[in-house]
Amino acid sequence: MKSDSMKSDSMKSGGLIRSSMIYSAFTLVSRLAGFARDLAVSYSMGASATFAADAFNTAFAFPNLFRRIFAEGAFAAAFVPAYSRSLEKDGEEIADVLAADAMATLAAATLLITVVAELTMPWLMYAIAPGFAANPEKFKLAVLLTQITMPYLPCMAIYAHLSGVLNARNRFVLSAAAPILLNIWTLVTVLPTHTPVDAAKWASIGVVIAGVSQAGLLWWGVNKAGAKVHLRWPRLTPEIKHLIALAIPGAIGASASQINIFVSGILVSQVNGARSWLAYCDRLYQLPQGLVGVAIGVALLPRLSRAVQADDRHAASSAMDEAIVFSMALTLPAAAALVSIPFFIIDALYTRGAFTTADAHQTAAALLHYGWGVPAFVLAQLFSRAFFARQDTRTPMRYALVAVAVNVVLGVSLFHFIGVPGIAAATAFAWWLNVVMMGAALARRGHYRPSPRAVSKLIRILAASVALGLLLGAASHFRDVISGLLAPLSVGPLHGKEIAIAVVVVLGAALYPALLFASGGLTLAEARYALRRRRGDPPEGPADLP
């Protein structure tokens, strides 16, 4: 019996990792397309040399704040466990009625927020970016662009909800692939423009087109998957009232990183270019969060919810151990790279066109501090799922509010002492505090404490990542030499510095598995077993694309 239980756990573990990797693979494609989008935006709009980039990044950040809340917060926290439970207990027909009612309520709420924001934006901008008021042209452009992008919010709320329907049915491909449309539409609208202001306006229009496209794609996917989530008028049924009660604190708790980013934007709005410096950092330091934290969290929540529902503590703890070890094996080397070679990365990626070397130095200084916070951003995604699976959305909310308060106080203080990098340092510290509080609460309640084997694995992974960071730091020290040696390979827009960072990253990515295996953080047998599909695993992957 014990043997069968262990075998079942291992099979589920493999399914979790494969689901996460499928989600991560499509997210990686999306993020690479996102880099192309950022390159086009930075080249066309710059940062400190114009005001267009700050205005656009503000316009995109405001509805995006709510997008992150709904996509990775409220409905990931409340809807997926409720829908998964209804599928198991009540059947597809009743579960889909719950999904349709929830979508109608969510769409109505976000449409209301959009209308209010559209009408009040000339006054709301004083709260979003008060520093812009010193430049009337910048302020006016930011108001216009934010009014253009606001319809993105209801589109993304519907996308997030339908993504939850698919994820609860073990379908992860479309929800991971749909963000690629945002990057494609932004490139299509920005590349033909000739001035920074025109680029900002057309990029904002591209955001809205992308939102409609993403929601439409997920609507198609849900119907192809067999779910009957029909349009209907909002109804405050007892189930929806219960869902709202769970979703409100869950949204606050899971969106703390976005609230911190929003508060940081307010603080730096008085420094020309600072809003854009932090926006370009976001793409890099949130890459591990999207590829690893969100991906594993999306795959973890349904499995964890089923284990908690069945009162299987061993399965729940095993799922958390597997998720944390696997996520840190991918996250810690990324953090090591961001801390050891920030300017190497930023200068190679962005310094061209309207984006200057001074912009690169400021962006890199902030990226370094975000780098040591990256593991906390990912761990927070996983720890919060342990609460959400137990329908406890209030505890993460309370800790998130504490983290936000610490971030604001520390951010204001450090901003006055060391400037924009202080904002990044405050955010990283606040997130580590959030992780410590959640981890302590889970241990105190007996819900989760990492096993000795998991702790041993994490120490070995940390050792491999530190070794990688030291090697990357040495490469950064000899950056000019490496760039000079590779300069003869220049082709078109790719010169010595671009080729150098590509070579260093590829070599680092190739070297890290060897360091990981040598340290014992992961064995070849574990890697092969986790990736092997076995009979009885739930459907997932491109073959199951609806």
C-alpha positions, -999 to +999 in steps of 0.1 A: +000+000+000+028+024+009+046+015-023+015+023-043+011+056-026+047+066-032+044+056-069+012+077-072+030+107-056+058+103-081+035+102-110+017+132-099+050+150-093+060+143-129+027+156-141+032+188-121+067+194-136+056+186-172+025+209-169+048+236-155+073+231-183+046+232-210+033+265-195+069+278-192+078+269-228+050+290-242+056+317-217+093+317-228+082+323-264+060+351-252+088+367-232+112+365-261+086+382-282+082+406-253+119+414-256+115+422-292+086+445-283+107+462-256+136+467-281+112+483-305+097+505-277+131+515-263+145+523-297+115+543-308+107+561-275+140+559-254+138+568-217+152+600-203+158+616-237+120+620-244+088+620-224+069+595-247+083+564-231+074+574-195+039+583-207+034+550-225+048+529-197+024+547-173-005+541-196+003+504-200+010+499-163-023+511-150-046+486-167-018+461-164-019+464-126-055+450-127-045+425-153-020+410-130-044+411-101-071+392-120-048+369-140-025+358-112-045+369-081-082+368-074-094+342-099-064+320-096-069+322-059-107+317-057-122+305-089-099+276-099-103+257-066-141+263-066-144+253-103-122+222-098-142+211-068-175+216-087-162+196-117-154+167-094-185+169-072-213+183-093-203+175-129-194+197-159-229+212-165-232+228-130-195+237-129-199+256-162-229+275-149-207+287-120-180+297-146-205+316-167-220+335-137-184+343-125-174+356-159-205+378-162-198+393-127-162+398-135-169+414-169-194+438-153-171+449-125-141+456-148-163+474-173-174+497-145-138+503-134-129+511-170-158+536-175-150+554-142-112+555-151-119+569-185-141+597-171-118+606-142-084+601-159-075+638-161-077+640-123-067+604-116-033+610-133-023+633-104-025+602-082-009+578-107+021+599-117+021+632-098+055+641-110+043+644-146+024+676-137+057+695-140+056+688-177+022+697-192+028+679-225+040+647-208+010+649-184-015+654-213+000+625-233-001+602-203-038+609-198-046+603-235-026+571-237-041+557-204-076+564-217-067+545-249-054+515-230-081+511-203-104+488-224-075+463-222-087+457-186-121+439-192-105+420-221-078+407-198-102+399-170-122+377-193-090+362-206-078+354-170-112+338-161-113+316-192-077+307-186-088+294-151-115+273-168-089+257-191-063+252-163-089+235-141-094+211-169-056+204-171-053+225-203-024+250-200-013+257-236-036+285-247-034+305-215+004+305-218+005+312-255-021+340-257+002+368-243+023+364-275-005+383-293+003+414-272+039+415-283+030+408-319+004+436-321+027+461-303+054+454-329+030+457-358+018+491-346+051+506-333+076+496-361+061+518-389+061+550-367+086+578-371+084+599-339+084+589-302+050+604-296+034+586-326+051+554-314+035+558-280+000+564-294+001+535-318+016+512-292-014+520-269-038+512-297-019+479-302-025+470-266-062+472-270-063+452-302-042+426-284-066+424-255-095+417-278-075+391-296-064+373-264-099+372-250-112+358-283-086+331-285-094+319-250-131+320-258-125+297-288-103+274-267-128+270-239-155+260-263-132+236-281-124+220-248-160+212-243-168+238-216-202+255-220-194+290-206-221+311-222-227+348-220-253+359-195-263+388-173-246+390-139-263+372-111-253+374-074-260+338-066-249+324-033-219+307-051-209+340-067-212+358-034-189+332-018-165+335-047-164+373-043-157+370-006-128+348-014-115+368-044-113+402-028-087+394-001-070+370-026-067+397-052-050+420-026-027+393-013-016+380-047-012+414-063+012+428-038+041+429-063+019+449-086+009+473-059+046+477-050+054+485-087+025+510-088+037+528-056+073+528-070+060+544-102+044+572-081+077+578-063+099+580-094+074+600-116+094+631-107+126+618-124+125+619-162+131+585-176+129+567-143+095+552-150+109+536-182+141+524-164+120+504-140+097+492-168+127+478-187+138+461-155+104+445-151+108+425-183+140+409-170+134+403-133+098+392-139+110+367-165+117+340-138+084+349-120+064+343-152+084+313-165+087+296-131+066+311-103+034+316-123+038+285-144+044+262-114+018+280-094-008+274-121+000+237-123+004+234-085-030+249-074-054+223-089-032+194-076-028+210-042-066+217-040-074+181-047-049+169-021-063+192+006-099+183-004-089+146+001-071+154+034-040+139+020-013+158+039+016+137+024+005+145-011+001+182-003+036+184+013+052+164-015+036+188-041+050+218-023+085+203-019+086+194-056+074+228-066+098+247-044+129+226-053+121+227-090+114+264-091+145+273-072+166+251-095+154+274-123+152+307-104+184+309-084+207+309-115+186+336-131+190+357-099+227+351-099+229+364-135+209+395-127+231+404-097+264+396-113+261+411-149+233+437-149+250+464-170+264+437-194+228+426-200+211+460-202+238+477-224+237+448-249+200+446-251+188+482-251+216+508-257+207+520-292+185+546-308+169+569-283+181+547-253+214+561-241+243+547-221+233+568-191+199+551-193+216+517-193+236+525-162+205+537-143+185+506-154+213+482-145+217+497-110+180+490-104+181+456-120+209+445-096+186+451-066+156+435-082+179+405-089+183+394-053+146+397-048+137+373-077+137+341-056+112+358-032+089+368-060+087+331-071+084+317-036+056+340-028+037+327-058+040+291-044+034+298-007+003+318-015-011+287-034-008+267-001-032+292+015-055+295-016-059+257-018-073+258+017-096+287+007-077+310+030-072+342+011-072+365+041-038+355+055-018+362+024-037+395+021-027+406+056+010+397+049+009+414+015-004+446+031+024+445+057+049+440+028+034+469+009+036+492+039+073+482+044+080+487+007+065+522+007+083+534+039+116+519+029+112+529-007+107+566+002+137+565+025+161+548+001+149+569-028+161+600-011+195+584-002+205+564-033+178+574-059+160+550-082+179+519-072+165+524-037+131+517-051+142+483-064+160+474-031+129+483-011+107+461-033+131+431-030+134+434+008+096+437+012+091+405-008+115+385+012+097+397+043+064+385+028+079+351+020+092+347+056+058+356+071+039+332+049+065+304+054+064+308+092+025+308+092+024+276+071+049+259+094+031+271+126-003+258+114+012+224+104+003+229+067+038+228+053+074+225+064+101+216+038+114+181+043+151+175+052+156+162+016+141+193+001+163+215+023+194+196+013+185+200-024+180+237-020+214+242-003+231+223-032+211+244-058+222+276-040+259+264-042+256+257-079+240+291-085+267+310-065+294+293-085+276+303-117+273+339-105+311+341-098+319+328-133+295+353-149+310+381-128+344+372-141+330+374-177+315+408-169+349+420-156+365+411-190+335+423-210+355+446-232+381+419-240+353+394-249+335+420-270+367+429-289+375+393-296+339+387-310+337+420-329+348+404-362+317+383-361+295+414-363+265+410-386+240+438-393+228+453-359+246+426-339+280+440-328+306+429-303+286+436-272+254+419-284+273+388-295+293+388-262+262+387-240+247+360-262+278+338-260+281+344-222+244+335-216+245+304-238+277+292-221+263+299-187+231+281-195+251+251-207+274+252-177+247+254-150+233+219-155+268+205-150+272+226-118+237+215-106+244+178-112+279+181-097+265+197-065+237+170-062+210+196-065+195+174-092+204+139-106+201+127-141+177+100-129+154+126-113+154+147-144+146+118-167+118+105-144+102+139-140+100+145-177+088+110-187+051+108-195+034+078-178+000+061-183-027+077-162-012+112-163-038+139-170-039+153-206-017+183-211+005+198-238+003+207-274-013+174-284-042+183-262-046+218-275-084+224-278 
